[in-house]
Amino acid sequence: MVTRWGICSAGKISHDFTVALKTLPAEDHQVVAVAARKLEDAQEFARKHSISRAYGSYEELARDPEIDVVYVGVIHPYHLNACRLFTNAKKNVLCEKPLAMNTKEVKEILDCAKKNDVFLMEAVWTRFFPVSVEIRKLLAHGEIGEVKMVRTDFGVPLLHVPRSVQKDLGGGALLDLGIYCLQFISMVYNREKPESVQASGVCLETGVDETVVVMLRFSRNRMAVFTCSAGVQLPNDAIIAGTKGTIRVLSPMWSPTSLVVNGKETQYPVPEPYLPLNFPNSTGMRYEAEEVRQCLLKGMRHRQSFSL
């Protein structure tokens, strides 16, 4: 049975996600509709990706009876309203990260999904890459002994991008970039909450954070450190150090295709796109899309990818 997708927003990330879906079997995944705030934007997107229906409002997409799941690709501050709209319309939802702007909004989204008994997942796509799957296997088998230290960073110059520097657009390095570092640490330490958190950073005049450095202390004297920056380019890799060796994720750690285990490198390439992409390795979004399909086939609900 085919999983029928609706795409909410005709922006850059929605473009890449749609390209990624086309790398999966057509009998499994089909994009049937796209919606944007302007009908002409939706129509242009539909032409580019050969999508049969284009809507000039998100409400029309929510009313489409032939959609199984909606991919929400709007910017951060609009996640709450979009998720409420689609879950109240009894639509399953894959929402881009971060799921919302704060804990209150996240709780509201989760409550709405539960009330309507629909599937909801935060699109932390990194978790579903073959590299991430392999890391979890290696850690479960004790390949590098007890993990004592995790270090990762994500920094790219984004100060020229309005969405990244304006508070009302959900700007700031932590929400945009730091989430990748934090989810990685959470994955390595198997969702354990840190015993202490120390952070320092610098803010722009707009009131959002430009660079943040965070130190996390876990039980049994285990540590983690990450840096995120919207001002400068960083190495953008990740290292897991254990008592018997190290695992290194080469850049880009948020969409990884190379893994180095105790000095031995293995490649995990992603498929080639049929159209140019906006972000590195974006065809890797195919893995989260397939996870959504498998969850729906199993009748699962309320899944959040950071809880894997």
PATORVEX-71927 format. One record per residue (C-alpha): residue in one letter; x, z, y. Coordinates in pm, whole numbers, plus 50000, padded with zeros to 5 digits. Layout:
BEGIN
+---------+-------+-------+-------+
| residuo |     u |     w |     v |
+---------+-------+-------+-------+
|       A |     X |     Z |     Y |
...
+---------+-------+-------+-------+
END
This chain:
BEGIN
+---------+-------+-------+-------+
| residuo |     u |     w |     v |
+---------+-------+-------+-------+
|       M | 50000 | 50000 | 50000 |
|       V | 50141 | 49894 | 50336 |
|       T | 50206 | 50154 | 50610 |
|       R | 50052 | 50017 | 50931 |
|       W | 50229 | 50118 | 51252 |
|       G | 50117 | 50134 | 51612 |
|       I | 50386 | 50145 | 51881 |
|       C | 50322 | 50362 | 52187 |
|       S | 50524 | 50227 | 52483 |
|       A | 50710 | 49900 | 52525 |
|       G | 51043 | 50049 | 52633 |
|       K | 51396 | 50023 | 52498 |
|       I | 51366 | 50278 | 52217 |
|       S | 51037 | 50126 | 52098 |
|       H | 51209 | 49785 | 52089 |
|       D | 51488 | 49921 | 51869 |
|       F | 51246 | 50105 | 51641 |
|       T | 51041 | 49789 | 51589 |
|       V | 51356 | 49591 | 51510 |
|       A | 51449 | 49863 | 51258 |
|       L | 51107 | 49842 | 51091 |
|       K | 51159 | 49469 | 51036 |
|       T | 51462 | 49548 | 50816 |
|       L | 51227 | 49715 | 50566 |
|       P | 51009 | 49529 | 50315 |
|       A | 50704 | 49368 | 50480 |
|       E | 50485 | 49489 | 50193 |
|       D | 50577 | 49849 | 50286 |
|       H | 50582 | 49848 | 50667 |
|       Q | 50381 | 49645 | 50917 |
|       V | 50354 | 49677 | 51296 |
|       V | 49994 | 49592 | 51383 |
|       A | 49966 | 49692 | 51750 |
|       V | 50159 | 49795 | 52059 |
|       A | 50037 | 49972 | 52374 |
|       A | 50188 | 50010 | 52719 |
|       R | 50060 | 50133 | 53054 |
|       K | 50057 | 49772 | 53172 |
|       L | 49890 | 49511 | 52952 |
|       E | 50145 | 49243 | 53044 |
|       D | 50429 | 49466 | 52920 |
|       A | 50250 | 49518 | 52589 |
|       Q | 50179 | 49145 | 52558 |
|       E | 50543 | 49055 | 52622 |
|       F | 50655 | 49311 | 52362 |
|       A | 50400 | 49174 | 52115 |
|       R | 50525 | 48818 | 52165 |
|       K | 50887 | 48921 | 52120 |
|       H | 50815 | 49107 | 51795 |
|       S | 50528 | 48892 | 51659 |
|       I | 50272 | 49175 | 51679 |
|       S | 49908 | 49068 | 51660 |
|       R | 49750 | 49316 | 51905 |
|       A | 49857 | 49437 | 52250 |
|       Y | 49682 | 49709 | 52449 |
|       G | 49706 | 49800 | 52817 |
|       S | 49637 | 50170 | 52752 |
|       Y | 49734 | 50430 | 52495 |
|       E | 49367 | 50522 | 52452 |
|       E | 49293 | 50175 | 52309 |
|       L | 49574 | 50221 | 52058 |
|       A | 49431 | 50559 | 51959 |
|       R | 49093 | 50394 | 51889 |
|       D | 49237 | 50119 | 51666 |
|       P | 49101 | 50191 | 51315 |
|       E | 49368 | 49987 | 51137 |
|       I | 49666 | 50208 | 51230 |
|       D | 49806 | 50462 | 50983 |
|       V | 50077 | 50612 | 51202 |
|       V | 50179 | 50590 | 51569 |
|       Y | 50539 | 50585 | 51686 |
|       V | 50555 | 50765 | 52023 |
|       G | 50842 | 50623 | 52228 |
|       V | 50742 | 50739 | 52578 |
|       I | 50983 | 50954 | 52783 |
|       H | 51009 | 51329 | 52718 |
|       P | 50755 | 51470 | 52967 |
|       Y | 50481 | 51244 | 52829 |
|       H | 50521 | 51350 | 52465 |
|       L | 50266 | 51630 | 52491 |
|       N | 49982 | 51415 | 52622 |
|       A | 50059 | 51127 | 52387 |
|       C | 50077 | 51350 | 52079 |
|       R | 49752 | 51523 | 52177 |
|       L | 49582 | 51187 | 52230 |
|       F | 49680 | 51044 | 51892 |
|       T | 49643 | 51358 | 51680 |
|       N | 49297 | 51420 | 51830 |
|       A | 49216 | 51062 | 51730 |
|       K | 49314 | 51158 | 51372 |
|       K | 49628 | 50944 | 51383 |
|       N | 49951 | 51039 | 51208 |
|       V | 50243 | 51062 | 51452 |
|       L | 50618 | 51008 | 51458 |
|       C | 50728 | 51136 | 51799 |
|       E | 51067 | 51071 | 51955 |
|       K | 51299 | 51364 | 52015 |
|       P | 51283 | 51604 | 52182 |
|       L | 50932 | 51674 | 52054 |
|       A | 50841 | 51832 | 52389 |
|       M | 50986 | 51984 | 52706 |
|       N | 50958 | 52349 | 52601 |
|       T | 50838 | 52587 | 52330 |
|       K | 50487 | 52613 | 52473 |
|       E | 50438 | 52237 | 52457 |
|       V | 50581 | 52219 | 52105 |
|       K | 50337 | 52486 | 51986 |
|       E | 50047 | 52298 | 52144 |
|       I | 50148 | 51974 | 51968 |
|       L | 50187 | 52150 | 51633 |
|       D | 49853 | 52329 | 51669 |
|       C | 49683 | 52001 | 51754 |
|       A | 49826 | 51829 | 51447 |
|       K | 49721 | 52116 | 51221 |
|       K | 49372 | 52131 | 51370 |
|       N | 49322 | 51760 | 51303 |
|       D | 49499 | 51772 | 50966 |
|       V | 49733 | 51484 | 51043 |
|       F | 50100 | 51417 | 50974 |
|       L | 50348 | 51491 | 51253 |
|       M | 50724 | 51446 | 51253 |
|       E | 50987 | 51474 | 51524 |
|       A | 51204 | 51164 | 51514 |
|       V | 51548 | 51319 | 51478 |
|       W | 51664 | 50997 | 51315 |
|       T | 52018 | 51123 | 51245 |
|       R | 51887 | 51342 | 50963 |
|       F | 51786 | 51043 | 50753 |
|       F | 52105 | 50836 | 50770 |
|       P | 52289 | 50801 | 50437 |
|       V | 52582 | 50989 | 50598 |
|       S | 52358 | 51291 | 50663 |
|       V | 52215 | 51277 | 50311 |
|       E | 52570 | 51274 | 50172 |
|       I | 52676 | 51567 | 50391 |
|       R | 52390 | 51779 | 50258 |
|       K | 52491 | 51693 | 49900 |
|       L | 52856 | 51778 | 49965 |
|       L | 52770 | 52113 | 50121 |
|       A | 52523 | 52199 | 49844 |
|       H | 52794 | 52133 | 49585 |
|       G | 53052 | 52343 | 49773 |
|       E | 53282 | 52045 | 49821 |
|       I | 53470 | 52208 | 50112 |
|       G | 53415 | 52572 | 50015 |
|       E | 53245 | 52809 | 50258 |
|       V | 53187 | 52650 | 50597 |
|       K | 53351 | 52860 | 50870 |
|       M | 53341 | 52631 | 51173 |
|       V | 53137 | 52337 | 51303 |
|       R | 53242 | 52146 | 51612 |
|       T | 53064 | 51850 | 51764 |
|       D | 53009 | 51680 | 52098 |
|       F | 52802 | 51407 | 52255 |
|       G | 52890 | 51275 | 52598 |
|       V | 52817 | 50942 | 52763 |
|       P | 52803 | 50850 | 53135 |
|       L | 52432 | 50848 | 53220 |
|       L | 52429 | 50952 | 53584 |
|       H | 52323 | 50600 | 53686 |
|       V | 52007 | 50626 | 53471 |
|       P | 51714 | 50779 | 53666 |
|       R | 51551 | 50918 | 53351 |
|       S | 51866 | 51117 | 53274 |
|       V | 51910 | 51285 | 53611 |
|       Q | 51557 | 51347 | 53740 |
|       K | 51385 | 51670 | 53646 |
|       D | 51033 | 51527 | 53649 |
|       L | 51144 | 51256 | 53403 |
|       G | 51284 | 51510 | 53156 |
|       G | 51650 | 51465 | 53253 |
|       G | 51949 | 51673 | 53154 |
|       A | 52226 | 51649 | 52897 |
|       L | 52092 | 51922 | 52668 |
|       L | 51749 | 51768 | 52607 |
|       D | 51882 | 51414 | 52573 |
|       L | 52219 | 51461 | 52400 |
|       G | 52270 | 51825 | 52308 |
|       I | 51978 | 51817 | 52067 |
|       Y | 52186 | 51593 | 51838 |
|       C | 52469 | 51844 | 51830 |
|       L | 52236 | 52138 | 51776 |
|       Q | 52039 | 51972 | 51496 |
|       F | 52369 | 51888 | 51322 |
|       I | 52483 | 52250 | 51336 |
|       S | 52140 | 52365 | 51216 |
|       M | 52160 | 52123 | 50923 |
|       V | 52508 | 52240 | 50822 |
|       Y | 52409 | 52607 | 50836 |
|       N | 52085 | 52538 | 50651 |
|       R | 51848 | 52631 | 50937 |
|       E | 51997 | 52978 | 50980 |
|       K | 51949 | 53114 | 51330 |
|       P | 52266 | 53220 | 51513 |
|       E | 52334 | 53586 | 51579 |
|       S | 52456 | 53511 | 51929 |
|       V | 52455 | 53221 | 52174 |
|       Q | 52690 | 53182 | 52469 |
|       A | 52658 | 52886 | 52701 |
|       S | 52805 | 52763 | 53026 |
|       G | 52738 | 52447 | 53220 |
|       V | 52712 | 52264 | 53548 |
|       C | 52399 | 52126 | 53710 |
|       L | 52339 | 51826 | 53931 |
|       E | 52175 | 51855 | 54271 |
|       T | 51856 | 51730 | 54108 |
|       G | 51836 | 52056 | 53910 |
|       V | 51919 | 51920 | 53564 |
|       D | 52228 | 51997 | 53358 |
|       E | 52513 | 51746 | 53364 |
|       T | 52746 | 51917 | 53115 |
|       V | 52690 | 52213 | 52883 |
|       V | 52928 | 52393 | 52644 |
|       V | 52767 | 52617 | 52381 |
|       M | 52924 | 52863 | 52137 |
|       L | 52716 | 52991 | 51844 |
|       R | 52806 | 53279 | 51615 |
|       F | 52642 | 53302 | 51274 |
|       S | 52645 | 53567 | 51002 |
|       R | 52963 | 53624 | 50799 |
|       N | 53185 | 53533 | 51096 |
|       R | 53092 | 53166 | 51093 |
|       M | 53106 | 52975 | 51421 |
|       A | 52993 | 52656 | 51588 |
|       V | 53076 | 52495 | 51921 |
|       F | 52926 | 52192 | 52088 |
|       T | 52958 | 52010 | 52419 |
|       C | 52710 | 51768 | 52569 |
|       S | 52760 | 51572 | 52890 |
|       A | 52574 | 51307 | 53086 |
|       G | 52876 | 51270 | 53316 |
|       V | 53168 | 51167 | 53095 |
|       Q | 53249 | 50993 | 52770 |
|       L | 53343 | 51236 | 52491 |
|       P | 53484 | 51166 | 52140 |
|       N | 53128 | 51194 | 51999 |
|       D | 53233 | 51297 | 51651 |
|       A | 53164 | 51605 | 51441 |
|       I | 53380 | 51824 | 51217 |
|       I | 53274 | 52070 | 50948 |
|       A | 53564 | 52298 | 50847 |
|       G | 53543 | 52498 | 50525 |
|       T | 53774 | 52717 | 50320 |
|       K | 53859 | 52423 | 50089 |
|       G | 53863 | 52125 | 50326 |
|       T | 53693 | 51934 | 50605 |
|       I | 53419 | 51680 | 50660 |
|       R | 53438 | 51459 | 50966 |
|       V | 53162 | 51237 | 51099 |
|       L | 53312 | 50958 | 51306 |
|       S | 53161 | 50839 | 51633 |
|       P | 52877 | 50784 | 51695 |
|       M | 52784 | 51112 | 51526 |
|       W | 52416 | 51069 | 51620 |
|       S | 52388 | 50737 | 51434 |
|       P | 52674 | 50770 | 51186 |
|       T | 52809 | 50503 | 50953 |
|       S | 53150 | 50656 | 50863 |
|       L | 53226 | 50980 | 50682 |
|       V | 53572 | 51128 | 50617 |
|       V | 53589 | 51390 | 50342 |
|       N | 53928 | 51560 | 50301 |
|       G | 54098 | 51255 | 50450 |
|       K | 53909 | 50993 | 50250 |
|       E | 53686 | 50764 | 50457 |
|       T | 53366 | 50603 | 50328 |
|       Q | 53152 | 50348 | 50516 |
|       Y | 52771 | 50350 | 50516 |
|       P | 52678 | 50039 | 50719 |
|       V | 52329 | 49981 | 50858 |
|       P | 52150 | 49643 | 50839 |
|       E | 52205 | 49377 | 51103 |
|       P | 51925 | 49345 | 51362 |
|       Y | 51725 | 49024 | 51417 |
|       L | 51721 | 49090 | 51793 |
|       P | 51983 | 49256 | 52020 |
|       L | 51960 | 49636 | 52027 |
|       N | 51970 | 49876 | 52322 |
|       F | 52148 | 50159 | 52137 |
|       P | 52424 | 50176 | 51871 |
|       N | 52319 | 50138 | 51506 |
|       S | 51948 | 50149 | 51593 |
|       T | 51848 | 49970 | 51274 |
|       G | 51925 | 50312 | 51124 |
|       M | 51580 | 50419 | 51246 |
|       R | 51459 | 50245 | 50931 |
|       Y | 51552 | 50558 | 50734 |
|       E | 51320 | 50790 | 50928 |
|       A | 51044 | 50527 | 50912 |
|       E | 51074 | 50511 | 50534 |
|       E | 51071 | 50893 | 50520 |
|       V | 50742 | 50888 | 50712 |
|       R | 50600 | 50639 | 50462 |
|       Q | 50706 | 50854 | 50165 |
|       C | 50559 | 51166 | 50325 |
|       L | 50228 | 50990 | 50389 |
|       L | 50215 | 50860 | 50032 |
|       K | 50264 | 51220 | 49913 |
|       G | 49992 | 51346 | 50144 |
|       M | 50228 | 51567 | 50344 |
|       R | 50141 | 51711 | 50686 |
|       H | 50312 | 51868 | 50987 |
|       R | 50667 | 51775 | 50888 |
|       Q | 50938 | 51840 | 51146 |
|       S | 51268 | 51669 | 51072 |
|       F | 51476 | 51958 | 51204 |
|       S | 51336 | 52175 | 50923 |
|       L | 51483 | 51958 | 50648 |
+---------+-------+-------+-------+
END
